[in-house]
Amino acid sequence: MYQLFYWPTPNGHKITLALEEMGLPYTLQPVDIGRGDQFDPDYLRLSPSGKMPALIDSAPADGQAPLSLFESGAILLYLAQRHQQLWPSAPAEQVQCLSWLFWQVSAFGPMCGQNAHFRRYAPMPVPYAQERYAREVRRLYGVLDTRLQQQHFLAGSYSIADIACHPWVHCHQPQGIDLADFPAVARWFAEIGARPAVQRAYQRGEGLGGDLAQLSGDAWRRLFANEGLALECPL
């Protein structure tokens, strides 16, 4: 049984997508980032940077004490290798899966997060930042589109690489992206979105969250108390 510390942001959705696709039992523990739950001392023991998600495996494969993990990419890789699902069997595809997973966590996600921050959450307009991140996000969508013209899925077969990227594309509209400009991404996005497990995963977050742009006062200061939190904003 897994315990997922979760809020319906792209990084949170990654893990529900993986757990639902793998058919694994799990419980959700909401981490309300608008309320500042991510800075609670108990949560910081699981995720030292105060980021969401985090995961506890109460019954690890070695039969030892429960394991806790933080960082969405690490959690995806742990689940895929532990359960041998959403993980390619061919070494060449494994290399591609790792490459695109790390591309998402190091480039696509951070740039989309900063783009959203300066478009929707910054307390004052910063034209240079808005233009810079909008341009970079369009470039990265182009990289993704080129890959998906060459391969049906990012690593050949459906994998954690696709699951890592899909939630960020799920919020393309607040990023100022029109998927009509990226037809291969649009095809891939719609096909994955039609999967029953993916639909269940996104439904798990319904009723949580809200528009963080409407926060003010103490709630706003709690949310942005950590500079890196710009990358966690729901889009």
C-alpha positions as a Markdown table, in Angstrom:
| # | Residue | x | y | z |
|---|---|---|---|---|
| 1 | Met | 0.0 | 0.0 | 0.0 |
| 2 | Tyr | 1.2 | 3.4 | -0.9 |
| 3 | Gln | 0.5 | 6.7 | 0.8 |
| 4 | Leu | 0.7 | 9.7 | -1.6 |
| 5 | Phe | 1.1 | 13.2 | -0.3 |
| 6 | Tyr | -0.6 | 15.1 | -3.1 |
| 7 | Trp | -2.1 | 18.3 | -4.4 |
| 8 | Pro | -3.6 | 18.6 | -7.9 |
| 9 | Thr | -0.6 | 20.2 | -9.6 |
| 10 | Pro | 1.2 | 18.8 | -12.6 |
| 11 | Asn | 3.8 | 17.1 | -10.3 |
| 12 | Gly | 1.1 | 15.6 | -8.1 |
| 13 | His | -0.9 | 14.4 | -11.1 |
| 14 | Lys | 2.2 | 12.5 | -12.4 |
| 15 | Ile | 2.1 | 10.1 | -9.5 |
| 16 | Thr | -1.7 | 9.5 | -9.5 |
| 17 | Leu | -1.4 | 8.7 | -13.3 |
| 18 | Ala | 1.3 | 6.2 | -12.6 |
| 19 | Leu | -0.4 | 4.5 | -9.7 |
| 20 | Glu | -3.7 | 4.3 | -11.6 |
| 21 | Glu | -2.0 | 2.9 | -14.7 |
| 22 | Met | -0.2 | 0.3 | -12.6 |
| 23 | Gly | -3.3 | -0.7 | -10.7 |
| 24 | Leu | -1.6 | -0.2 | -7.4 |
| 25 | Pro | -3.4 | 0.4 | -4.1 |
| 26 | Tyr | -2.8 | 3.8 | -2.6 |
| 27 | Thr | -4.3 | 6.5 | -0.3 |
| 28 | Leu | -4.2 | 10.2 | -0.8 |
| 29 | Gln | -3.0 | 12.6 | 1.8 |
| 30 | Pro | -3.8 | 16.2 | 0.6 |
| 31 | Val | -1.0 | 18.7 | 1.0 |
| 32 | Asp | -2.8 | 22.0 | 0.6 |
| 33 | Ile | 0.0 | 24.3 | -0.8 |
| 34 | Gly | -2.3 | 27.3 | -0.6 |
| 35 | Arg | -2.6 | 26.8 | 3.2 |
| 36 | Gly | 1.2 | 26.1 | 3.6 |
| 37 | Asp | 0.9 | 22.4 | 4.4 |
| 38 | Gln | 4.2 | 21.7 | 2.5 |
| 39 | Phe | 6.1 | 23.7 | 5.2 |
| 40 | Asp | 4.8 | 21.7 | 8.1 |
| 41 | Pro | 7.7 | 20.1 | 10.0 |
| 42 | Asp | 6.2 | 16.6 | 9.7 |
| 43 | Tyr | 6.0 | 17.0 | 5.9 |
| 44 | Leu | 9.5 | 18.5 | 5.7 |
| 45 | Arg | 10.8 | 15.2 | 7.2 |
| 46 | Leu | 9.4 | 13.5 | 4.0 |
| 47 | Ser | 10.3 | 16.2 | 1.5 |
| 48 | Pro | 13.1 | 18.4 | 2.8 |
| 49 | Ser | 12.6 | 21.1 | 0.2 |
| 50 | Gly | 8.9 | 21.5 | 1.0 |
| 51 | Lys | 7.9 | 20.3 | -2.4 |
| 52 | Met | 5.0 | 18.1 | -3.3 |
| 53 | Pro | 4.5 | 15.1 | -4.0 |
| 54 | Ala | 6.0 | 12.6 | -1.6 |
| 55 | Leu | 5.3 | 8.9 | -1.3 |
| 56 | Ile | 5.5 | 6.3 | 1.4 |
| 57 | Asp | 5.9 | 2.6 | 0.5 |
| 58 | Ser | 4.6 | 0.8 | 3.6 |
| 59 | Ala | 5.7 | -2.6 | 2.3 |
| 60 | Pro | 8.9 | -2.3 | 0.3 |
| 61 | Ala | 10.2 | -5.3 | -1.7 |
| 62 | Asp | 12.9 | -6.1 | 0.8 |
| 63 | Gly | 10.4 | -6.5 | 3.6 |
| 64 | Gln | 12.2 | -3.9 | 5.7 |
| 65 | Ala | 10.9 | -0.7 | 7.2 |
| 66 | Pro | 8.6 | 1.6 | 5.1 |
| 67 | Leu | 10.4 | 3.8 | 2.6 |
| 68 | Ser | 9.7 | 7.5 | 1.9 |
| 69 | Leu | 10.5 | 9.2 | -1.4 |
| 70 | Phe | 10.3 | 12.8 | -2.6 |
| 71 | Glu | 10.7 | 14.4 | -6.1 |
| 72 | Ser | 8.2 | 13.3 | -8.7 |
| 73 | Gly | 10.8 | 11.9 | -11.1 |
| 74 | Ala | 12.4 | 9.7 | -8.4 |
| 75 | Ile | 9.0 | 8.4 | -7.4 |
| 76 | Leu | 8.1 | 7.6 | -11.0 |
| 77 | Leu | 11.3 | 5.7 | -11.6 |
| 78 | Tyr | 11.0 | 3.9 | -8.3 |
| 79 | Leu | 7.5 | 2.7 | -9.1 |
| 80 | Ala | 8.3 | 1.7 | -12.6 |
| 81 | Gln | 11.4 | -0.3 | -11.6 |
| 82 | Arg | 9.8 | -1.8 | -8.5 |
| 83 | His | 6.7 | -3.1 | -10.4 |
| 84 | Gln | 8.2 | -3.5 | -13.9 |
| 85 | Gln | 5.4 | -1.5 | -15.4 |
| 86 | Leu | 5.6 | 1.6 | -17.6 |
| 87 | Trp | 9.2 | 0.8 | -18.0 |
| 88 | Pro | 10.6 | -0.5 | -21.3 |
| 89 | Ser | 12.1 | -3.9 | -21.5 |
| 90 | Ala | 14.6 | -3.1 | -24.3 |
| 91 | Pro | 17.8 | -1.3 | -23.2 |
| 92 | Ala | 17.6 | 1.2 | -26.0 |
| 93 | Glu | 14.1 | 2.2 | -25.0 |
| 94 | Gln | 15.1 | 2.4 | -21.3 |
| 95 | Val | 17.8 | 4.9 | -22.3 |
| 96 | Gln | 15.2 | 7.0 | -24.2 |
| 97 | Cys | 12.8 | 6.7 | -21.3 |
| 98 | Leu | 15.4 | 8.0 | -18.8 |
| 99 | Ser | 16.4 | 10.8 | -21.2 |
| 100 | Trp | 12.9 | 12.1 | -21.7 |
| 101 | Leu | 12.0 | 11.7 | -18.0 |
| 102 | Phe | 15.0 | 13.8 | -17.1 |
| 103 | Trp | 14.2 | 16.3 | -19.9 |
| 104 | Gln | 10.8 | 16.8 | -18.3 |
| 105 | Val | 12.0 | 17.3 | -14.7 |
| 106 | Ser | 15.0 | 19.5 | -15.7 |
| 107 | Ala | 13.6 | 21.5 | -18.6 |
| 108 | Phe | 9.9 | 21.2 | -19.6 |
| 109 | Gly | 8.4 | 21.3 | -16.1 |
| 110 | Pro | 10.5 | 24.1 | -14.7 |
| 111 | Met | 10.1 | 26.3 | -17.7 |
| 112 | Cys | 6.3 | 25.7 | -17.9 |
| 113 | Gly | 6.2 | 26.5 | -14.2 |
| 114 | Gln | 8.1 | 29.7 | -14.5 |
| 115 | Asn | 6.0 | 30.7 | -17.5 |
| 116 | Ala | 2.8 | 30.2 | -15.5 |
| 117 | His | 4.3 | 32.1 | -12.6 |
| 118 | Phe | 5.0 | 35.2 | -14.5 |
| 119 | Arg | 1.8 | 35.0 | -16.5 |
| 120 | Arg | -0.5 | 34.5 | -13.6 |
| 121 | Tyr | 1.0 | 34.8 | -10.2 |
| 122 | Ala | 3.7 | 37.5 | -10.2 |
| 123 | Pro | 2.6 | 40.5 | -8.1 |
| 124 | Met | 3.6 | 42.8 | -10.9 |
| 125 | Pro | 4.1 | 42.4 | -14.7 |
| 126 | Val | 7.7 | 41.6 | -15.6 |
| 127 | Pro | 7.7 | 41.8 | -19.5 |
| 128 | Tyr | 11.2 | 40.4 | -19.9 |
| 129 | Ala | 10.5 | 37.3 | -17.8 |
| 130 | Gln | 7.1 | 36.8 | -19.5 |
| 131 | Glu | 8.6 | 37.0 | -22.9 |
| 132 | Arg | 11.6 | 34.8 | -22.0 |
| 133 | Tyr | 9.6 | 32.0 | -20.5 |
| 134 | Ala | 6.8 | 32.1 | -23.1 |
| 135 | Arg | 9.4 | 31.8 | -25.9 |
| 136 | Glu | 11.3 | 29.0 | -24.1 |
| 137 | Val | 8.1 | 27.0 | -23.5 |
| 138 | Arg | 7.1 | 27.3 | -27.1 |
| 139 | Arg | 10.6 | 26.0 | -28.0 |
| 140 | Leu | 10.2 | 23.0 | -25.7 |
| 141 | Tyr | 6.8 | 22.2 | -27.1 |
| 142 | Gly | 8.5 | 22.2 | -30.5 |
| 143 | Val | 11.1 | 19.7 | -29.2 |
| 144 | Leu | 8.3 | 17.5 | -27.9 |
| 145 | Asp | 6.4 | 17.7 | -31.1 |
| 146 | Thr | 9.4 | 16.7 | -33.2 |
| 147 | Arg | 10.0 | 13.7 | -31.0 |
| 148 | Leu | 6.4 | 12.6 | -31.3 |
| 149 | Gln | 6.5 | 12.9 | -35.0 |
| 150 | Gln | 9.3 | 10.3 | -34.9 |
| 151 | Gln | 7.8 | 8.0 | -32.2 |
| 152 | His | 4.3 | 7.2 | -31.2 |
| 153 | Phe | 5.3 | 7.6 | -27.5 |
| 154 | Leu | 8.4 | 9.3 | -26.1 |
| 155 | Ala | 10.4 | 6.1 | -25.5 |
| 156 | Gly | 8.7 | 4.0 | -28.2 |
| 157 | Ser | 6.2 | 2.3 | -25.9 |
| 158 | Tyr | 4.0 | 4.0 | -23.3 |
| 159 | Ser | 6.1 | 4.7 | -20.3 |
| 160 | Ile | 6.8 | 7.0 | -17.3 |
| 161 | Ala | 8.3 | 9.5 | -19.7 |
| 162 | Asp | 4.9 | 10.1 | -21.2 |
| 163 | Ile | 3.3 | 10.2 | -17.7 |
| 164 | Ala | 5.8 | 12.8 | -16.6 |
| 165 | Cys | 5.0 | 15.1 | -19.5 |
| 166 | His | 1.3 | 14.7 | -19.9 |
| 167 | Pro | 0.2 | 16.7 | -16.8 |
| 168 | Trp | 2.2 | 19.7 | -18.0 |
| 169 | Val | 0.5 | 19.6 | -21.4 |
| 170 | His | -2.8 | 19.1 | -19.6 |
| 171 | Cys | -2.6 | 22.7 | -18.6 |
| 172 | His | -1.4 | 24.1 | -21.9 |
| 173 | Gln | -4.0 | 26.8 | -22.1 |
| 174 | Pro | -2.9 | 28.8 | -19.0 |
| 175 | Gln | 0.6 | 28.5 | -20.5 |
| 176 | Gly | -0.6 | 30.4 | -23.6 |
| 177 | Ile | -0.1 | 27.3 | -25.8 |
| 178 | Asp | -2.4 | 26.3 | -28.7 |
| 179 | Leu | -2.0 | 22.6 | -29.4 |
| 180 | Ala | -3.1 | 23.2 | -33.0 |
| 181 | Asp | 0.5 | 24.6 | -33.5 |
| 182 | Phe | 1.9 | 21.2 | -32.3 |
| 183 | Pro | -0.2 | 18.5 | -34.0 |
| 184 | Ala | 2.0 | 15.6 | -32.9 |
| 185 | Val | 1.7 | 16.7 | -29.3 |
| 186 | Ala | -2.1 | 17.1 | -29.8 |
| 187 | Arg | -2.4 | 13.6 | -31.1 |
| 188 | Trp | -0.4 | 12.1 | -28.2 |
| 189 | Phe | -2.1 | 14.3 | -25.6 |
| 190 | Ala | -5.6 | 13.2 | -26.7 |
| 191 | Glu | -4.7 | 9.5 | -27.0 |
| 192 | Ile | -3.2 | 9.4 | -23.5 |
| 193 | Gly | -6.1 | 11.5 | -22.1 |
| 194 | Ala | -8.6 | 8.9 | -23.4 |
| 195 | Arg | -7.1 | 6.1 | -21.2 |
| 196 | Pro | -9.4 | 5.2 | -18.4 |
| 197 | Ala | -6.6 | 5.2 | -15.8 |
| 198 | Val | -5.6 | 8.7 | -16.8 |
| 199 | Gln | -9.1 | 9.9 | -16.5 |
| 200 | Arg | -9.4 | 8.3 | -13.0 |
| 201 | Ala | -6.2 | 9.9 | -12.0 |
| 202 | Tyr | -7.2 | 13.4 | -12.9 |
| 203 | Gln | -10.6 | 12.9 | -11.2 |
| 204 | Arg | -8.8 | 12.2 | -8.0 |
| 205 | Gly | -7.9 | 15.8 | -7.8 |
| 206 | Glu | -11.4 | 17.2 | -8.4 |
| 207 | Gly | -12.7 | 19.2 | -5.5 |
| 208 | Leu | -9.2 | 20.1 | -4.3 |
| 209 | Gly | -7.2 | 23.2 | -5.2 |
| 210 | Gly | -8.5 | 26.3 | -6.7 |
| 211 | Asp | -7.2 | 29.4 | -8.5 |
| 212 | Leu | -4.1 | 30.4 | -6.5 |
| 213 | Ala | -4.1 | 33.7 | -8.3 |
| 214 | Gln | -7.0 | 34.7 | -6.0 |
| 215 | Leu | -5.0 | 34.2 | -2.8 |
| 216 | Ser | -4.0 | 37.3 | -0.9 |
| 217 | Gly | -2.3 | 38.3 | 2.3 |
| 218 | Asp | -0.9 | 35.6 | 4.6 |
| 219 | Ala | -2.0 | 32.8 | 2.3 |
| 220 | Trp | -0.1 | 34.4 | -0.6 |
| 221 | Arg | 3.0 | 34.9 | 1.5 |
| 222 | Arg | 2.9 | 31.3 | 2.7 |
| 223 | Leu | 2.6 | 30.0 | -0.8 |
| 224 | Phe | 5.6 | 31.9 | -2.1 |
| 225 | Ala | 7.7 | 31.7 | 1.0 |
| 226 | Asn | 10.0 | 29.5 | -1.0 |
| 227 | Glu | 11.3 | 30.7 | -4.3 |
| 228 | Gly | 11.2 | 27.2 | -5.8 |
| 229 | Leu | 7.5 | 27.0 | -5.2 |
| 230 | Ala | 6.9 | 28.8 | -8.5 |
| 231 | Leu | 7.4 | 25.4 | -10.1 |
| 232 | Glu | 4.6 | 23.8 | -8.1 |
| 233 | Cys | 1.8 | 26.2 | -8.9 |
| 234 | Pro | -1.4 | 24.6 | -10.4 |
| 235 | Leu | -1.9 | 26.0 | -13.9 |
